[in-house]
């Protein structure tokens, strides 16, 4: 949830009417984890321990948040938008 908020705040700063897509949320997961843990290796290890090993895992979490109405999504948004965006082993290499 914090990473989704992070992505929304970032998007609003860059373009006030912007919405966030799956790629922006995945980038926010990486950036938020680095900021929160203050260490890339620790961020990678803890995301893995929490079961976040790919963008598909992030997608399932986001869609669960949508199902609980904590997050809203457009009518065409789905977990499929998170397919093959990253694996944990490469996520922090993109930083």
N, C-alpha and C positions, 0 to 999 in steps of 0.2 A: 504494500500500500504506500509506503514511504517513497519507493522508487517511482511509482505512478505519479504521486504528487510532485516529486522532483521533476519528472518529465513535463508535467503540465506547467509548472512555474517557469521552466526553461523555455517552453514553447511560447508562453504568454509574453515573456520578456522580448523574444525575438520577433514575434508577430502577434499582437493582441487577440486577433480572432482565430488564431491557429488551433487546430486540434492535434492530438498526438496519435501517431500510428505505431504499429508493432515495432518497427525498427527504432523509433525514438524511445519507446519504453525499454527495449533491450539495452540500448546505449545508456539509458538512465540507470538501469540495474547495475551495470558496470561502474559508472561514475559515482553513483550513490554508495556502492559498496566500498570503493576506494576511499571516498571521503569519510565514510562512517568508521571503517576499520583502520584507516590511515596507513595501510600496508597492502600492496597488491597480493603478496603471497597469502596473507591471512584472509583477505577477501575471497580469493580463489578457493582456499581450503574450506572456509565456512559455508560458502554457497554450495559447494559439493556436499558437505555434511548435511545441509538442509534439503538436499535432493534437487538443487537447481543445477543441472548439468547441460542444459541446452535451451535454446530459445523456445522450443516446444513446451518445456516445463514452465517457463515464464508465461506462455500463452494460456496454459491450463490454469495457472494461478489467477491471471487477469480475468479469464472468463468465469472463474468461480467468484471473483469479486463482483463481476457484472451480475451473476445469478443472485447474489445476496443484496444487490442494489447499492453496494458501496461505491461502485464505479459505473458510469454509463458508457455505452458503446453505440455506435451507429448501427442501423439495421443490417448492414452488410458485413459488419465486423465479425470475425470468427477466429478460432484458434488456428485455422489454416494460415492466417496472415503471419503467424509466428514461425512457420516452417522453415527450417534450414537457414536461420539468420546467424546463429552462432552455436558453437559447442563450448563448454567450459574451458577446455584446453586451449582454445584460440581466443576467447573473449578478451582477455587482458593483453593479448598481443596487438589488438586493434587500438589500444590506448596511446 
